[in-house]
């Protein structure tokens, strides 16, 4: 395979690694902001003399339709300027923009399954017992094995590449096929980031002033209850 294909492969691997890291960060920011959002939301209603209990009671059916079974899913609300409709989504269950052919997906997974097996020859717990290693070295390699297994299951194949390079294990060289799949995966992850950063929890985490936080709560109330706080 040409050197140019390998360089393109290296580039997309780096992009995919970075984008997955970004998604993990924005998700964590949203999660950490959730209780802060709820506390600020309740305080805002008190300051504006809004009877939140009454709103919840009179809009119980609407809340149920939007939230479903999970009443804590504030991150599922996506605000759009000029709209009073609430758009909900399930982050992990979201359909990708591009649906890969099943055979192509299986082929890529098989490629990295083989790479995982090569890693397991070195990292599997049964193999570690037969090596002259310190307890710390065994723990490090066991952690690598568990992360590699997780990476295969979660399709975070770049981590398998990282470990293979670290352990000097030959990498699969069908770069063209990998590049095609990784580009589509990159698009899928980027779409998830776009939706996550439009969630109320994330927007609240980015709001630096009380004024911005108040505006966000106003928009939330308008979308959920179709009221404009005074």
C-alpha positions as CSV (number, residue, x, y, z in Angstrom):
1,X,0.0,0.0,0.0
2,X,1.3,3.5,-0.9
3,X,2.8,5.7,1.8
4,X,0.1,8.4,1.0
5,X,-2.6,5.9,2.1
6,X,-0.8,5.2,5.3
7,X,-0.4,8.9,6.1
8,X,-4.2,9.4,5.4
9,X,-4.9,6.5,7.7
10,X,-2.7,8.0,10.4
11,X,-4.5,11.3,10.1
12,X,-8.0,9.8,10.4
13,X,-6.9,7.7,13.3
14,X,-5.7,10.9,15.1
15,X,-8.9,12.7,14.2
16,X,-11.1,9.8,15.5
17,X,-9.1,9.6,18.7
18,X,-9.5,13.3,19.4
19,X,-13.2,13.4,18.5
20,X,-14.0,10.5,20.8
21,X,-12.1,12.3,23.6
22,X,-14.1,15.4,22.9
23,X,-17.4,13.5,23.0
24,X,-16.4,12.0,26.4
25,X,-15.6,15.4,27.7
26,X,-18.8,17.1,26.7
27,X,-20.8,14.2,28.0
28,X,-19.1,14.5,31.4
29,X,-19.6,18.2,31.5
30,X,-23.3,17.6,30.9
31,X,-23.5,15.0,33.6
32,X,-21.8,17.2,36.1
33,X,-23.9,20.2,35.3
34,X,-27.2,18.3,35.7
35,X,-27.7,18.8,39.4
36,X,-26.5,22.4,39.1
37,X,-29.0,23.1,36.3
38,X,-31.9,21.6,38.4
39,X,-30.9,23.6,41.5
40,X,-30.7,26.8,39.5
41,X,-34.0,26.0,37.7
42,X,-35.8,25.6,41.0
43,X,-34.3,28.8,42.4
44,X,-35.2,30.7,39.3
45,X,-38.8,29.7,39.6
46,X,-38.9,30.8,43.3
47,X,-37.4,34.2,42.3
48,X,-40.0,34.7,39.6
49,X,-42.9,33.5,41.8
50,X,-43.5,30.6,39.4
51,X,-45.3,27.7,41.1
52,X,-43.2,24.8,39.7
53,X,-45.3,22.1,41.4
54,X,-48.5,23.5,39.8
55,X,-46.8,23.7,36.4
56,X,-45.6,20.1,36.7
57,X,-49.1,19.0,37.8
58,X,-51.0,20.7,35.0
59,X,-48.5,19.7,32.4
60,X,-48.0,16.1,33.6
61,X,-49.0,14.5,30.3
62,X,-46.7,16.8,28.3
63,X,-43.8,16.1,30.6
64,X,-44.4,12.4,30.4
65,X,-44.5,12.5,26.6
66,X,-41.2,14.4,26.5
67,X,-39.3,12.8,29.4
68,X,-40.7,9.3,29.2
69,X,-39.8,7.1,32.2
70,X,-36.7,9.1,33.0
71,X,-37.7,12.3,34.7
72,X,-34.0,13.3,35.2
73,X,-33.2,13.4,31.5
74,X,-32.8,17.2,31.1
75,X,-30.0,16.5,28.6
76,X,-32.6,15.3,26.2
77,X,-34.0,18.7,25.6
78,X,-32.4,20.5,22.6
79,X,-33.3,24.2,22.3
80,X,-33.6,25.8,18.8
81,X,-33.9,29.5,18.4
82,X,-37.3,30.7,17.5
83,X,-39.0,27.4,18.3
84,X,-41.2,26.5,21.3
85,X,-41.1,22.8,20.5
86,X,-39.0,20.4,22.5
87,X,-36.9,18.1,20.6
88,X,-35.7,15.0,22.5
89,X,-33.1,12.5,21.6
90,X,-31.3,9.5,23.2
91,X,-27.6,10.1,23.0
92,X,-26.4,6.5,22.8
93,X,-29.3,5.2,20.8
94,X,-29.2,7.9,18.2
95,X,-29.3,6.5,14.6
96,X,-26.1,7.6,12.8
97,X,-26.4,10.0,9.9
98,X,-24.9,7.3,7.6
99,X,-25.9,3.7,7.9
100,X,-23.1,1.4,7.1
101,X,-23.6,-1.7,5.0
102,X,-23.7,-4.6,7.5
103,X,-21.0,-6.5,5.5
104,X,-18.6,-3.6,5.5
105,X,-19.1,-3.1,9.2
106,X,-18.5,-6.8,9.9
107,X,-15.4,-6.8,7.8
108,X,-13.8,-3.9,9.7
109,X,-14.8,-5.5,13.0
110,X,-13.2,-8.7,11.9
111,X,-10.0,-6.9,11.0
112,X,-9.7,-5.4,14.5
113,X,-10.8,-8.6,16.1
114,X,-7.8,-10.3,14.7
115,X,-5.6,-7.4,16.0
116,X,-7.2,-7.9,19.4
117,X,-6.3,-11.6,19.3
118,X,-2.7,-10.7,18.6
119,X,-2.8,-8.3,21.6
120,X,-4.3,-11.0,23.8
121,X,-1.4,-13.3,23.0
122,X,0.7,-10.8,25.0
123,X,-1.8,-9.3,27.4
124,X,-4.2,-12.1,28.4
125,X,-4.1,-12.9,32.1
126,X,-3.2,-16.6,31.4
127,X,-0.2,-15.4,29.4
128,X,1.0,-13.0,32.1
129,X,1.3,-15.8,34.7
130,X,4.0,-17.4,32.5
131,X,6.1,-14.3,32.3
132,X,8.8,-12.9,34.6
133,X,7.0,-9.7,35.4
134,X,6.6,-7.6,38.5
135,X,3.1,-7.3,40.1
136,X,3.0,-3.7,38.8
137,X,3.9,-4.7,35.3
138,X,1.2,-7.5,35.4
139,X,-1.4,-5.0,36.6
140,X,-0.5,-2.6,33.8
141,X,-0.8,-5.2,31.2
142,X,-4.0,-6.6,32.6
143,X,-5.4,-3.1,32.5
144,X,-4.4,-2.8,28.9
145,X,-6.1,-6.1,28.1
146,X,-9.3,-5.0,29.7
147,X,-9.3,-1.7,27.9
148,X,-8.4,-3.4,24.6
149,X,-11.4,-5.7,25.0
150,X,-13.6,-2.7,25.8
151,X,-12.3,-0.8,22.8
152,X,-13.2,-3.7,20.5
153,X,-16.7,-3.9,21.9
154,X,-17.2,-0.1,21.6
155,X,-15.6,0.2,18.2
156,X,-12.9,2.5,19.5
157,X,-10.4,0.8,17.3
158,X,-7.8,3.5,17.6
159,X,-7.0,2.3,21.1
160,X,-6.1,-1.1,19.7
161,X,-3.8,0.6,17.2
162,X,-2.2,2.5,20.1
163,X,-1.6,-0.7,22.1
164,X,-0.3,-2.6,19.1
165,X,2.2,0.1,18.3
166,X,3.3,0.2,21.9
167,X,3.8,-3.6,22.0
168,X,5.3,-3.6,18.5
169,X,2.6,-5.8,17.1
170,X,2.1,-5.6,13.3
171,X,-0.9,-3.5,12.2
172,X,-3.5,-4.4,9.6
173,X,-2.5,-2.7,6.3
174,X,-5.7,-2.5,4.4
175,X,-5.6,1.2,5.0
176,X,-8.1,2.1,2.2
177,X,-10.9,0.1,3.7
178,X,-10.2,1.3,7.2
179,X,-10.1,5.0,6.1
180,X,-13.6,4.6,4.5
181,X,-15.1,3.2,7.7
182,X,-13.3,5.6,10.0
183,X,-14.5,8.6,8.0
184,X,-18.1,7.5,8.4
185,X,-17.5,6.8,12.1
186,X,-16.0,10.3,12.5
187,X,-19.1,11.8,11.0
188,X,-21.3,9.8,13.5
189,X,-19.3,10.9,16.5
190,X,-19.2,14.5,15.4
191,X,-23.0,14.5,15.0
192,X,-23.3,13.2,18.6
193,X,-21.1,16.0,19.8
194,X,-23.3,18.6,18.0
195,X,-26.4,17.3,19.7
196,X,-24.7,17.0,23.1
197,X,-23.5,20.6,23.1
198,X,-27.1,21.7,22.4
199,X,-28.4,20.1,25.5
200,X,-29.5,22.3,28.3
201,X,-27.1,20.7,30.8
202,X,-24.2,21.4,28.5
203,X,-25.3,24.9,27.7
204,X,-25.7,25.6,31.4
205,X,-22.2,24.4,32.1
206,X,-20.9,26.9,29.5
207,X,-23.1,29.8,30.9
208,X,-20.6,32.1,32.7
209,X,-23.0,34.7,34.1
210,X,-26.4,34.8,35.9
211,X,-27.9,36.6,33.0
212,X,-27.0,33.8,30.6
213,X,-28.2,31.2,33.0
214,X,-31.5,33.1,33.4
215,X,-32.0,33.3,29.7
216,X,-31.4,29.6,29.4
217,X,-34.0,28.8,32.1
218,X,-36.5,31.1,30.4
219,X,-36.0,29.2,27.1
220,X,-36.4,25.9,28.9
221,X,-39.7,27.0,30.5
222,X,-41.0,28.4,27.2
223,X,-40.2,25.1,25.5
224,X,-41.5,22.8,28.2
225,X,-44.5,24.7,29.4
226,X,-45.0,27.3,26.6
227,X,-44.8,30.2,29.1
228,X,-42.7,33.3,29.0
229,X,-41.5,34.2,32.5
230,X,-41.8,37.9,33.5
